[in-house]
Amino acid sequence: MQYRLTGAVVALMAVLWTVVPGHAQAQDQKRPDRIAGHPNLNGIWQALNTAYWNLEAHSAKAIPEFWRLGSLGAMPAGQSVVVGGKIPYKPGLRKKRDENGKKWPEADPAADCYMPGVPRANYMPYPFEIVQGDGNILFVYSFAKSNRIVHMKSHVDAPIDYWMGMSNGHWDGDTLVVKVIGNDDRTWLDRAGDFHSDKMTVTERFKLIDKNTLEYEATIDDPETFTKPWTIRMPLYRNVNPKARLLDFNCVEFSERLLYGHLEKFDNKAERENKGH
């Protein structure tokens, strides 16, 4: 597969990227340390943890629905990326999270190939790319053709809720700070079923620790769901392979049977039994 950034997105990149070399040029070209006085965050990034399974600490466990995969279908253990360890749900709402988790994967919007939202898109097991110039910054994700513009100069409101929210950013010294508003309440925060309301605001902070490592923080403020704002923190790693490209993960076709399988005609007894018919 080739670059997933085509058509309108390519045109948008041409406007955004006014300082650094073209996106498709060789990766081994010398990378400037700073762009318009700010750290150069351009590159393909990915989290290497299990936060996409569960933001909190969790043990490895089997997933009954995936028994045919054996150990390959089990959930790996992971450490909490929540500062303080636990998500501060309001009384009674952790039960809803647990109910969501029990219905995974069918209940997870990402299983249906909907865009994952922020902050989840940044720690899914798929890479994403930051395209930075001297103006707005573009985030492009492999999963579900998701992308978002971080408006750096003229901030915008969110008249409606969006799957990826609406992002406004500024620089705090050498840290990129992004405030994400207008978040659709149908997105989850992980596969465990952690959720939020449409009143959620996410404040992200991206800070280079070294040339190829970003410290990523996201503070979630949602007074309808949580007793106080809380923060996740993790490193993101740049793909240093000179041939690295952001490849397409167009998941729509992979979700069709999950969404519409109940409408299929079953041609044999074994398949009917496997489907519970």
Secondary structure, DSSP 8 states (H G I E B T S, - for coil): --BS--THHHHHHHHH-SSS--TTS-TTS---SEETTEE---EEEE--SSTTT-SS-B--B--GGGGGGGGGGSB--B---BTTSS--B-TTHHHHHHHHHHTTTTT-GGGGT----TTGGGTSSS-EEEEE-SS-EEEEESBTT-EEEEESSS----SS-BTT-EEEEEEETTEEEEEEESB-TT--SSTT-----TT-EEEEEEEEEETTEEEEEEEEE-TTTBSS-EEEEEEEEE---TT---B-B-THHHHHHHHHGGG----SHHHHHHTT-
